[in-house]
Amino acid sequence: MEVLEVVARPQFHKAELAWLTDIRRKRTGNPGPPKFTLVFPGAQMPPKDFAELVAAQVKGVAPIRFHLRCALVAPEPAVGGFHVFLIPDEGFGAIARLHDRLHVGPIEAALRPDMPYLPHITVTTDHDYAAARKTAAAINARDLSITGLIDTLQVERRQGGVVRVVAEIPLEKAGWFG
């Protein structure tokens, strides 16, 4: 089955990107770079139309700076386990507003009414709450401080284990006074 998503793969400082990529690879088995998922699967429309709607919705949205300082355990009933998320304290509102802005028209079908949206980067998923809590506590004990910038969104098409980028949509750069 083919599904469409919208993700942001932020820019990070080199050492922070290496740490994030390494912890995600070791704990989730995901070798890819860290990301914020902004639209989860659920919208049923042709990829080209989906990408055009996303591009229209982000028109006028400036790049988003954020700062990750906290790990949080979040239950995930669909997988019967617990995620450990890195949550931005700076940029949280801007990312949440971007998420809301994207869910219009046919993309609204991708909303998950059973769970509120939390802007996050997943570092691990565990079936045991105590293990997830231990991971989050270890991350929080290291005085986490990672800054990043979201300046492009990617529309991805997933089919089985294959992910293809359908479109890259840049956020608008601020002008002289913005």
ZIMOPE-V827208 format. One record per residue. N is the residue number from 0. RES is the residue in one letter. OMEGA is omega in whole degrees, 0 to 359 (NA if undefined). D_LAST is the distance of its C-alpha to the last C-alpha in Angstrom with 1 decimal. Layout:
# ZIMOPE-V827208
{{N,RES,OMEGA,D_LAST} {N,RES,OMEGA,D_LAST}}
This chain:
# ZIMOPE-V827208
{{0,M,180,42.4} {1,E,177,39.0} {2,V,179,35.8} {3,L,178,32.1} {4,E,170,29.3} {5,V,180,25.6} {6,V,171,24.6} {7,A,175,21.8} {8,R,189,23.1} {9,P,170,20.7} {10,Q,177,20.4} {11,F,169,22.3} {12,H,187,23.9} {13,K,182,27.2} {14,A,180,29.5} {15,E,177,27.7} {16,L,179,27.7} {17,A,180,31.4} {18,W,180,32.2} {19,L,181,30.5} {20,T,181,32.2} {21,D,182,35.5} {22,I,178,35.6} {23,R,180,34.8} {24,R,182,37.4} {25,K,188,40.0} {26,R,180,39.5} {27,T,185,38.5} {28,G,181,40.0} {29,N,182,36.7} {30,P,184,36.2} {31,G,179,32.7} {32,P,180,29.4} {33,P,183,27.8} {34,K,166,25.8} {35,F,173,24.4} {36,T,183,26.2} {37,L,174,24.1} {38,V,178,26.9} {39,F,179,30.4} {40,P,177,33.4} {41,G,179,34.7} {42,A,180,33.2} {43,Q,178,35.9} {44,M,179,34.6} {45,P,182,34.7} {46,P,181,32.3} {47,K,179,30.9} {48,D,179,30.2} {49,F,181,28.7} {50,A,179,26.2} {51,E,178,25.4} {52,L,177,24.8} {53,V,180,22.6} {54,A,179,20.5} {55,A,183,20.2} {56,Q,182,19.3} {57,V,177,16.3} {58,K,180,14.8} {59,G,179,11.2} {60,V,180,11.3} {61,A,174,8.9} {62,P,185,11.1} {63,I,172,12.7} {64,R,179,13.9} {65,F,181,17.3} {66,H,178,20.3} {67,L,179,23.9} {68,R,189,26.4} {69,C,171,29.0} {70,A,185,31.6} {71,L,175,32.9} {72,V,180,36.0} {73,A,178,35.5} {74,P,177,38.6} {75,E,183,38.7} {76,P,183,41.6} {77,A,179,41.4} {78,V,180,42.4} {79,G,182,44.4} {80,G,185,42.6} {81,F,175,39.7} {82,H,166,36.4} {83,V,182,34.9} {84,F,163,31.1} {85,L,187,28.5} {86,I,177,26.0} {87,P,171,22.5} {88,D,170,22.1} {89,E,181,18.4} {90,G,181,16.6} {91,F,183,19.7} {92,G,181,18.2} {93,A,179,15.3} {94,I,178,18.1} {95,A,178,20.5} {96,R,177,18.3} {97,L,176,17.8} {98,H,181,21.6} {99,D,182,22.3} {100,R,182,20.1} {101,L,187,22.2} {102,H,178,25.5} {103,V,177,26.2} {104,G,183,29.2} {105,P,181,31.5} {106,I,178,29.2} {107,E,179,29.8} {108,A,181,33.3} {109,A,178,31.8} {110,L,178,31.0} {111,R,183,33.4} {112,P,181,34.6} {113,D,182,36.8} {114,M,175,34.0} {115,P,178,30.7} {116,Y,173,27.7} {117,L,175,26.8} {118,P,185,24.0} {119,H,166,26.2} {120,I,181,27.6} {121,T,176,31.4} {122,V,177,33.5} {123,T,171,36.9} {124,T,182,39.0} {125,D,178,42.4} {126,H,182,45.1} {127,D,181,46.1} {128,Y,182,44.0} {129,A,178,45.4} {130,A,178,44.4} {131,A,179,40.8} {132,R,179,40.7} {133,K,178,42.1} {134,T,180,39.5} {135,A,180,36.6} {136,A,179,38.4} {137,A,177,38.7} {138,I,182,35.0} {139,N,179,34.1} {140,A,183,36.7} {141,R,179,34.9} {142,D,182,31.9} {143,L,177,29.5} {144,S,183,26.1} {145,I,178,24.2} {146,T,179,20.5} {147,G,181,19.0} {148,L,172,16.2} {149,I,179,16.4} {150,D,180,15.0} {151,T,172,17.9} {152,L,175,20.4} {153,Q,170,24.0} {154,V,182,26.5} {155,E,174,29.8} {156,R,179,33.3} {157,R,174,36.0} {158,Q,187,39.6} {159,G,179,42.0} {160,G,183,40.7} {161,V,178,38.9} {162,V,177,35.1} {163,R,176,33.6} {164,V,179,30.0} {165,V,181,29.8} {166,A,170,26.2} {167,E,186,23.1} {168,I,180,19.9} {169,P,170,16.6} {170,L,186,13.5} {171,E,177,10.7} {172,K,177,8.7} {173,A,178,4.9} {174,G,182,5.1} {175,W,185,5.9} {176,F,186,3.8} {177,G,NA,0.0}}
